[in-house]
Amino acid sequence: MRESASGAVREGIEALKRIQACLRELGIHFVCPNALPGSYPRCGVKKQISIDFFAAMFACLLVLGCASTAKVSANRVLHRTVELRIGEAQDVSLCDGRVVHVKLLNLQERRDEVNGAVRQAEVLVEVNGQITNLTSGTYHLPVTFGSVQIDCPITKGYLEKSSGQNPWGLLKDARLRLWPAGSPWIARDSFVYPAKQRWFASYTQMANEPVYVDGGELPAKKEIYYHFGLDIGGSEGLVDVVSATEGIVTSSGNDVLAGQAADAPGERRYDVVYIRDSRDWYYRYSHLKFIDPAVRPGARIALGQKIGVLGKEGGSGGWSHLHFDISARQPSGRWGIEEGYAFLWQAYEQEHPRELVAVARPHALVWAGQKVMLDGSRSRGQGLRQEWMFTDGESASGQRVERSYEKPGTYCEILKITDASGRVDYDFMAVQVIDRAHPDQPPPTIHANYAPTFGIRPGDPVVFKVRTFRDKAGGETWDFGDGTLAVKVKSDANADHHAPDGYAEARHVYAKPGHYLVSVEHVSTEGIRAVARLQVRVGIE
């Protein structure tokens, strides 16, 4: 009797675990038993098993019923946020009901020598008595540590030299976010990638990276714009922007929904849309070339519904991109930025499953002669081999490579990763090098993009666009990576930020399938180079 009863208990536990896995997919965390009870009364084993098992099953069915009828439960926030001063500790209740003890032990922020911008912030954190080190923002994903996942979106140093602004709503030394280990970062099927193009199809500015694409990063700059939002570079007029969530339009262009709270996030501007979702988070979409007519204040927007078209309107600095950011109530009680890089990563993975991802970002800014650490450690894949190919023709192997740059210019270094199955991906690290003797003569910068990015077949025309910044005139040369002749074009060098023809355009047709590395280069009258790169997949996905 006892043996058969024990078997029944084991089967029940396994069934509960399967239910638990299904609940997890819905963003619901149910803790089921993982061991047999210590003992049961000899005469009442079957009865006790039935009570325990069916009570648990009934609880599961109740939760599943709620999940199927309430969209809000699928959209609930899966992480918990805490802000701490150095030496401060706090108990944090996770979304699955467990409580963890978190303490901020130390904070170190490394600044560059050119304009004193924070380039790396690291926090030392204790979770339930175990200690780990985290790097804040700058393309870092949450890490699994024991029974939790944890990240650090922001530290106080990023608020310095920022015009007294505090878009994060941070009042202490650092902000931490915690999820249960194995949890999605945002509820599945509640968030999609907002730009209809490939991941890292062009330059990006994300997660506290100082803005640089438009040449705005200069020596001894009194104010630094650490990009708190998520800039996704793309081709003006050729990339649809869709709603990352369901929600209500709270502003569209210069029209604003009546009845909003006085402190609610929003801005009247002809190129901006704000949407509030069921999490009570606000999502900003900026620099839109066009806003879809259906996107009006008060309109209900579906997940993935078209909002408009990517552009360079408003305060874009003249480079074509989507500015996307999220605002939520923070522990300080203020509205503040909800870091979204991990949400973008997860959403793209769900829509376009992939086995490996190269990440060479963020960019670097140095004086000529200084060393730069090129870091591919943020890349993802199994059994990775990492190789670097440099603008000067040299190469190196390894996840992290240190090198110096003697000549000023804007370099674009290639990271190639190869996994154990032979699959390959690339990313590019921009390195801006300035002559210390002539800080008032920074090198030109350059932005390149292309469209379409998906579904290119041999014989299809591909549109390539480029614009030079921080120089008196354009003049760019394309190498499409397929052995064809170079193509020369001339942009307006950002003379008019919003000029419809400010980017120089070229069209190219690939004759054969392949994974092509494309480069475009501008050379100033002083002989200083600015290089940008793209990867283009033809006939392969």
N, C-alpha and C positions, 0 to 999 in steps of 0.2 A: 504493500500500500504506500509506504513512505517513498519508495523509489519511483513509482508511477506518478505520485503527486509531485515529487521534485521535478520530474520530466515535464509535467504540465506547467509548473511554475517557469521552468526554463523557456518553454515554448511561448508562454505568455509574455515573458520579458522580451524575447526576440521580436514578438509581434509589436509590442510597445515601442521598441527601438525603431522598427520600420515606420511606424506612425510618426515617431519623433522626427525621423529624417524628412518625411513628407511635410510636417509642420514647419521644419526649418526652411524648406523651399518657399513657404509662404511668409517667411520672416517672423515666425512664431516659435518661441523656444519653450519646450516642455521637458522637464527633467523626469526621466523614467528610472526605475530601479536598475542597478547593474549587478546585483548580487542576490542570492537566495536569502530569505529570512533566516535568522539564527535557529529557530525551532518552531514547530507547530505542535499543538496538542494532538496526541496520537489519534484521538477519536474525532477531532474536528478539522482535520487537514483539508479535506475537499471543500468543506464549507468556507473555511478561511481563505483558501485560494480563490474561490468563486467571488467572494466579497471583494478581495483586493484587486483581482484582475478586472472584474466587470465595473467596479467603481472607477478604476483608471480608464477603462475603455469609454465609459460614459463621459468622463471629463474630457477625453480627447475629442469625442463626437461633438460635444458642446462647443469646444474651441473651433473645430473645423466648420461647424455651422455658422458661427460668428464670422469666421474668415471668409466664407463664401458669400455672405450677405452684406458685409460692410467693407466698402472700399478703403475706408480710413485705416483699417487694421493692416492692410497690405502696404499702406503708405506711412505707417508709423515710423518714428525715428529709431533706428537700431543702435545708435551709439549714445554714450553719455559724455557730457563735456564738463571739465573741471578746470578752473584757473587757480594757480598757486603761486605764492611767493617762495623764494628759495628757503628751504627749511620747513615749509608748511606741509601738512599732511591732511588727507581727507578720506573718509569712507565713501565709496561710490557704488550705488546700486545699478547693476547692469540691466539690460533689457530682459534678461532671462530670470531676474530676481536675485541672482547672487550678488553678494557685497564684496568688494575688493578694497584693500587699503592702499592708497597711493600717496607717495611723498616726492616732492621735488627737491633733489639733493644739491644740484649745481646747474649753472648755465654758463656757457662759453660762446662768445660771438667773435668771429674772425672777420675783419674788415680789410678791404683792398687799400693799396697805397695811392691810387689815382684820385679817388674822390671820397674815400672813407665809407663806402657802402658796405653793409653787412653782406658777406658772400656765403657764410656758413654759420649756422647757429646750432649748437648741440646742447641737449639737456641730459642730465644724469637723473634717472627716475628709479624709485623703489616701488615695486608692486608686490604686496603680500610678502614682504621681507626679501624679495629677490631684486637685484639691481641690474639695470640695462641702460644703454646709451642710445639716444634717438637724435637724428638730424631733422631739423625743422624744415618743412616745406620743400621747395626747390626740387620738385619731381620725385620726392620720396613717398612711397606708399606706406600704409600701416603695416606694422610688423607683428608677428605672432610671438608672444612672450608668455610662456606657461599657459594659463587658462584664458588669456585675454589676447586681443589685438589692440594695439595702441599706436597713436601718432601724435605729433606735436605740430599743429598748423601755424603757430605764430609765437614769437618771443618779443620782449619789449624793445629790443634794439632796432627792430624794423619800424618802430614808430618815431624814431629820431630822424631829424632832417626831412620830415614829411609834412611841412607847412602847418604843424600843429594838428593835423588831422589824425583821426583814429578810426578808420573804416572798420576795424576788427571789433571795436568795443571792448578792447582788452584793458584791464585796470591793474593787473598783477604782472609777474615776471614771465609767465608762460601759460599757454593753454594746451591741455591734453584732451584727447578723445579716446574712449575705450569701447570696444565691442567684445562679446564672447568669442573665444577662439572658434574659427570655422564659420562665423556669421558672415553673410554678405555685408558690404559696407553701406548699402542703401537697399531698401526693399526691392526685390526683383520685380520686374514688370511695372515699376513705378517711375522709371527714369530711362531716357534714351539719349544717345549722343546727338547734340543739337545741330551739327553741321553735316550735310550729306556729302561727305568726302572721306578719304582715307585718314587714318590716324597719322599725325605728324606729316601731313601732306606738304606742309610748308613750315616756316618759322612759327614759334609760339612764344608767348610770355606768360608764365604761370607761377603761382605759388610763391610769391615774394621775390621773383626774379626782377631786378631793376630793368626798366624799359630800355631798349637799345636798338630795335630794328630800324626806327626812323632817324637814328643818329642823335637821339636825345640824351645819351649818357656822355657827359663831358667832364674833364678834369676840374677839380675844386668846385664842383657844382654845389650851391648852397642847399638846394632841396633835391631830394631823391624820390622818384616815383617807383616804389617797390610795387610791382603789379600784384595787387591783392585779388584781382579777378583772373579769368582764364581767357587769354587772347588766342584765338585759333586763326592763323593766317590762311588765306585762300584767294581764289580768283574772283575779282569783282564782277558781279552780275551773272556769274556762272555757277554759284553754289547756293542751294536752298538752305535756309535756316528753319529748323522745326522746333516745336516746343519740347523741352526736355521732360516735362511733366504734364499732367492734366492741371486745370486750374481756371481761375477767373482773371480776365484782363483788367488790371487796375489802372494802366495808362497805355496809350498808344499815340505816339507823336506828341502833339501839343494838347491832346484831350485826356482828361483824368476822370476816373470814376468818382462820383460824388459819395460823400459819407465816409471817406477813408479817415483813419486816425491821423492826428496832426503830425505824429512822428513816424508814420509808416514810410518805408522806403519808396522812392519814386522820383521822377524828374520829368518835367515838361520839356521835351526836345524832339525835333522833327524826325530823328532817326532812331528813337529809343522805344522799346516796349517793355512793360513790367507785367508779370503774371504771378498771382498768389495761388499756391497749391493747397491741398488738404492738410499738409503739415504746418500750414501757416508760414511757409517760407516764401520769400519774394525772389523772383528770377529776373535778371536784367539782360536784355539783348540790345546791343548798341552797334552803331555805325552801319545800320541797314541801308542798302541802296533803295529798296522798296519795302513797304509794309503791306502785307496782304489785306485787301479791303474787309475781310471777315474779322480781322483782329481789331475790334472796337471795345472801348471800356464797357465792362459788364458782360461781355461775351464769354461763354464757357468754351474753353479750348481743350481739345482731346490730346492725349499723349501722342507725340509725333506729328501733330498737325502743323502744316506750313505756317510760319509767322511772316517770313519775308525772304529777302535775298541778301547775301553777304555783300558788303561794300566798304567804303572808307569815308563815310559821312561823319558829321559832327567833329568831336575832338579826337580824330583817329591818328593825327600826326602825319597823315598822307599815305599810310600803308594799309592795304586792304585786309581786313580781318573782322571776325566776330569777337566783340567783347562780351563775355558771358560771366555773370557772377550771381551768387546766392547770398541773401541776407536772412538771418534768423535771430531770435532773441538769444542772447548769450548769458553766461552765469552772472555777469555784471549787471544784468537787467537792461542793458542797452541792445539796440539792434546792432548787429555786427556781421562781418563776412563769415559765411560757412564755407570752409575750404572744400572745393569740389573736384580736385584732380583725381582722387580715388574713385569718385562717382563716375567721372568720364571714363576712366580706365575700365571699370566694371561694366558700364553700359556698352562700350564698344566691344568688349570681349563677348558679351551676350549676343550682340547683333552680328559680329564677325569673328567667330572663334578662331584663335591663332595659337600656334605652338611656341613661337618665340617673338620677342619684341626688343629691338635695339633702342637704347636710350643713351644719348651722348650729352644731353642738355643738363644744366643751363649753360649759357655762354660765359665767357671770361673777358675781363678788361684789365690790361696790364700796361706798364711802361715797357718800352723796348729794352731788351736785355734781361727782363725778369722771367722767372720760371712759371710755367703753368702746369697744373695737374689735369690731365685729360682722364675722365673717369667714366667707365662703362658699367659700373657696378649696379646701376639702377635697371639694367637690362634684365629680361626674363627669358628662360629657356632651360632645357636639360643638356648637360654636358657641353657647355658653351666654350668655343674657342674665339677669342677676341683679337682683332687686328686693327691697327690704326694706319691710315694712309694720309700723308700730310700734303699741304698745298705746295711745299717746296720739292716734292717728289720723293721724300724719304718715307720710311715706314717703320713700324714697331709692333710687337706683340705683347699682349697682356691686358688685364682688366683696367689697370691704372698705369698711365705713362706720363712721365714728367719731361718737359722740354722747354727750351727758351726760344724767344723770337727777337732777333736782332734788328729787324727792319719794321717800321710802322706799316700798318695795313689792316684790312679786315680779312681774316683767314677763315676758311671753312673746312674743318678737318673731318675725315670720313672714319666712322666706326663701322666695321664689318663684323657681324657675329655669325657663327656657324654652329648649329647644334649637332648632336650625336647622329641624327638621321641625314645630315648633309644639307638641311634647309638653311637659307641665308636671309638675313635682314640687315638693313643699313640705317644709320642715323648720322646726323652731322652736328658738330660743335662749332659755333661761331666764336672766334677769338679776335677781339679788337685790341690792337697794339698801337700805342701813342708814343711819339717821340718826347721824352722828358724835357729836352732842350727847347722844344717848340710846342708847348701844351695848347697854344692857341691855334694850332694847325692840325686838328684831328683828322684821321683818314676818312675817306668816304665810306658809307655803308650801302648795303644793297639788299633788296628783297625780290625773291622769285617765287612764282607759283605756276600751277598748270591745272587744266580741266579738259575733260573729265578725269577723275582719278580711278574710278572703277570701270570695269568692263571694256577696256581698250583692246581692240583686235587689230591684227595687221591690216593696214590699209585705212584705218580710221584716222581722221585729222585730230590732232591734239593741239590745244591752244596753250602757248607759253607766254607769260607776262613777266616783265621786270621793271624795276624802278630804282634809280640811284638816289641816295640821300647825301647831304652834307658835301656837296660839290657844286660848282658853278654850272656845269652842263652834264648831260647824260652821255651815252655812247657805250653800248654793251655788246659783248660777243658771246653767242651761244655755241656750246658743243653738246649735241644731243646724245652722245655716247654710243652711236651706232656706226661710226666710221664715215658718216656723210660730212660734207664741207661745213665749216663754221658759218654761222649766220650773224650778221651785224644789224643791230637796231639802235634806236636812240630815244630814251625816255626824256621827260622834262626835268629830271633831277629835283622833283618835288617843288617846282616853282609855284604851283598852285595845288594845295593839298587835295582839293576836291575836283580837279580837272578830270572830266570823263576819259580823256585820252592821255592822262599823266603817265600811265604805264605803257611801255613799248610792247607791242604784241607781235608774236611770230607763230606761224602754224607749221607743224611738222607731222609727217606720216612715217610710221615705222613699217618696214617691209616684212619683218620677221618677228615671231614671238621672242620674248626675252625679258630680262630684268636689267634695265638700263640705268646707269649713273649719268646724270645730266649736270653740266656746270654752266654758269654764266659769269662773266667777269667784266668789271669796269676798271679802267686805268686812268688816274687823274693826270693833269698836265705836268705834275711833278713826278709822275711815274709810280705813284702809290696804288697798289692793287686792292680791289674789293671783290671777293668771290662768294658766290652762293651756289648751293647744290640741291638737287632733287633726285629722288629715285622713282622710276616709272616702270610699272609692270604692264607688259603687252602680251596678251594671250595667256596670261597666268593670273591667278588670284591669290 
